[in-house]
Structures are given as C-alpha cells and as structure tokens.
C-alpha cells in the first residue's frame, strides 16, 4: 500500500473536538482534554481511547482533494478499522 495516499479525520476519539497539528511538537494535540496523536494519528496520550480515523486521499478530476473510506487493516495497530 502507498501510505503517502492517506489522510486523517482530525476529530478526537475522546469527545469529538477538532485536533489541530502542533508543528513545534510534531503531533496532533486536542485543545479540549489534552489527548495527543503522532504524525500517523496513533494515540500517544489519553484520555482518547483510539487513534484518529484513516481515509484514502486522491486528487479529483478538477484538482480537488477527495477522501474515500479506509476499509483495510489499520497499519498502526494491525487491527480492523474501528470507524467502519
């Protein structure tokens, strides 16, 4: 699989806050309750119970970004995706 063609749903798996990327710390940090995720979206600090959801990303015919469902094994956990 080409892992350069994936994206993340940056919604915290704790209570649904939007999780921005913190460039200085090189991780996603939830402003609501402090959960943290690495660059692949894997949870590295709770209270979030799960990693961020994955999606395939492609370029559409007009150059727009198109996200498609990720149904394969989660490469971060080697488990089926929890978000299906």
Residue pairs with C-beta under 8 A, 6 or more apart in sequence:
1 72
1 75
3 75
5 56
5 57
5 58
6 54
6 55
6 56
6 57
6 70
7 54
7 55
7 56
7 57
7 65
7 67
8 28
8 40
8 41
8 52
8 53
8 54
8 55
9 52
9 53
9 54
9 55
9 83
10 18
10 19
10 20
10 21
10 28
10 41
10 52
11 17
11 18
11 19
11 52
11 53
12 18
12 19
12 30
12 32
12 33
12 35
12 48
12 52
13 35
13 43
13 48
13 49
13 50
13 51
13 52
13 53
14 30
14 32
14 33
14 35
14 46
14 47
14 48
14 49
15 32
15 33
17 30
17 31
17 32
17 33
19 28
19 29
19 30
19 31
19 35
19 37
19 52
20 28
20 29
20 31
21 27
21 28
22 28
22 29
26 39
27 36
27 37
27 38
27 39
27 44
28 36
28 37
28 38
28 41
28 52
29 35
29 36
29 37
30 36
30 48
33 47
34 45
34 47
35 43
35 45
35 46
35 47
35 48
36 43
36 44
36 45
37 43
37 44
37 48
37 51
37 52
38 44
40 51
40 75
40 76
41 51
41 52
41 53
41 54
41 76
42 51
42 52
42 76
42 77
43 49
43 50
43 51
43 52
50 82
51 74
51 76
51 77
53 70
53 81
53 82
53 83
54 70
54 74
54 81
54 83
55 67
55 68
55 69
55 70
56 67
56 68
56 69
56 70
57 65
57 66
57 67
57 68
58 65
58 66
58 68
59 65
59 66
60 66
69 84
70 81
70 83
71 81
71 84
72 81
73 79
73 80
73 81
74 80
74 81
74 82
